[in-house]
């Protein structure tokens, strides 16, 4: 149909209302390459995309703009800014960032004037990474950022910082909701003898801190933070029974990550104190995500104190009796994501798998050994594997560690029948692809990612990685079984040249289309060589 008189000479897109144009280009948000191309199409496209292009920017990007006026033009569009260069390459101190909401100082130095121009009253997120944090910087933060909600300090030096100055600044930031402290060698100078966290704090992350001397002060300060929703502790030496009791009383706590070794004594004290609680005051009432490295035999005491609201559980258990762990999971039927990692001496039993099969709402199941040695489950048969999988119909992501040669293609077929929603699958045992066969309908209609431990033929030769003659046939077979397959990886044992060291694990990414069409492989190799020689020149 011919265009009306009013629309002749203009493209259909240019005639759309501005709000519809914006809704279309929102799909390119964060894609700087596409946005950079889009602003060159027309004035309409430029007006739609230029602010999205500069919404999140770096100092290195802004310093490429040649004139001050043009730098100021783009600075007024920046909401998220990262300073990632040294002082000699900094942008002008006179620039004004009127819409700035987030700032990260990363491996750089800045003048007080530039700091003042960046620390806007509307700033809600501030971060310092690999930065020299002086007292005057804390003074500027306290004075200029009354609405600050998130503060991150990581890998920073704190020369000549007054004792307890940092705690005083934290108390002045009434809007602060998120605090992240990581890898601070001078933690005693930063926190001083008394830790005083803001009472309205909702998220707290402490990582790689030698804070053993602060246990008592930390516990006292933690009692005041009754609104905490998320706590992440990693290698801090702060975790003890008293701290666990304090956290278990918080009605608001939803996520707890403790990635450090917990002593058995701490769990014994925790278990004893939990037993004194009245039936009407359960522990961790709203906890939904839990990640923890517990001591060996006391996993059940912790899991039994968690309510049925838990949906995401990650456990790394070292030197444990497996019979204690899996039964403790069966009273948590609401778990959707489960990740269990065990030491190399762990041995599963049929009863353990039976307990796992009771978690019928599981969408993600990841089982792993710290040392993936075949033998942790070498009694497993295809039928037992099918009994486990048949009760997990909602599964979308499965990671199953090596089990030697005990499972066959029958187990793979049962997995496909029982879990039609499967999107990502890592079956890390050895597979004989000569026994795999296509079916009338795709075996895995939704599968996009597949990892195999080893891929062999009937003569026990590696199918990929050694120029196998039938690699093309096997690649086509996998595409027939999983037509939506995008990512395929084979992890195989390979002896390094010379054979002086033992076998090692390595991942081999296989481009299935290139296995089917050798010309595609040659073209990719040629492009890689061209890029290599271009960099060399």
C-alpha positions, 0 to 999 in steps of 0.5 A: 500500500502506498504511503500517505502524503504526510509520510512520503520521504520519511521512513516508517520508524521515524514516524513512530511516537518517541516512546515507542522508538525508545521501547524498541531501542531498549533491547540494545541497552548495554550493547555498546557496539550496536549502539555505536552503529545505531547513532550513525544511521540517522538523527532520529536514531542518534537521539534515541540511542546516544543517552543509552550509549553513555548511560554506563561509561568509563574514564578511558571512554570519556578521555577519547573525546577531544574537546571539553565542550563535547566531554561536558555534553556526554558527561550530562548523560552518564549515570554509571561512571568508572574511573579506570585510568591514572591521574595523567589520563584523567578527565577534566576536573571542571566537568559536571556529572548532573545525573550521576548515580553510581561511581567506581574508583578502580586502580586510579588516583584522583584530585580532590576537585575531581572527587568533589565533582563526582560525589554528587548529592544524588549518588546512591552507589560508590565503590573503591577498588585498588585505591588509596583511601585517605581521611579527606576522601571519607570526609567528602563522602560524609559531606557530599553523599547523604543518599548513599545506599551502597558502599564497596571497598576492596583491595584498598590501602588506608594510609594515616587513617584515623582510628574509628574514622570509618565507623563514624562515617558509616553511622552518618550515612543514614541511607546506607543499605549495602556494605561490602568490605574485601581484602583490606590489609589494614582492617584494624585501622579501618574499623578501629577497636569498635565496629559500628555498622548502621542499624538500617543495613540490609546487605553485608559482605565481608571477605578475605579479612583477618578479623579474628580479634573483632569477633566480640565487637562484630557480634555486638554490632551485628545485634543492632542490624535487625534488618539484614536480608543478605550476609556473605562471610568468606575467610574472615575468622568471624564465624562462631556459634554466637554469630550463628545464633544472632543470625538465626534470630533475624526474621528478615534474613533471606540469604546467608553465605558462609564460605569458610571452614566452621569448627565442629565446636561451633556447631556443637554450641549452636546445636545446644543453644538451638535446643533451648528455643521455644517451639514458637520461635524457629530459626531462620524463619525466612531464609531462602538461600544458604551456602555453607562449608560445614564441619564433617558430622554436624550438617544435620544440626544446621539443616534441621534448624532451617525452615521449609522456605529454603529454595537454594542450598549449596553445601561443600562437605569435607570428610563426612558420613554421607548417610548424615547429609542426604536424610537431612535434605528430605525435610526440605521439599521446597528446594529448587536449586541444590549443589552438593560438593564432597571430598574424594573419600565420599561414597554414595549409597542407594539410600542417599540417591533415594533421599535426593529423589524426594526433592521433586521441585528441583530445577537445578541439581549439581553433584560434584567431587573435589577430586573427581575420582571414579569410585564414589558411585561405581555401584550405580546402574542404569536402572538406579539412575532412572529411579532417581531422575524419574522423580525430578520432572522439573529439572532444567540443569543437571551436573553429574560427576564421573562414575566410570563406565557403569552408565550407558546410553540407556541412562541418557535416554531415561534422563531425556524421557523424565526431564523434558525441560532440561536445558543444560546438562553435564554428564561427566562420565565416559560415554561410548558414542557408538551405542548412541542412536537417533530417534524419530523425535528429538531426544532433548528438545530444549537442550542448549548446553551439553558437557560429556566427561569423555567421548569414545568409540567402540574401540575406546578411542577419543572421538574428538581431539585426535582427528577421528574419522567419524567425528562428522557422523557423531556431530550430526547425531548429537544435533539430531538428538538435541536440535537446539544445542549451542554449546558442546564440550568434551572433557577428556584425559590427555597425556601431555607431549613426551608422556613425562607427567600423568593424565590431566583433565582439560576441556575441549570445545567442539564446534558441531557445525565445523565437524559436519562441514570441514570447510567451516573449520578451515575458515575459522582457522584461517581467521584465527591466523589472520588475527594472530598475524595482525596482532604480531604486526 
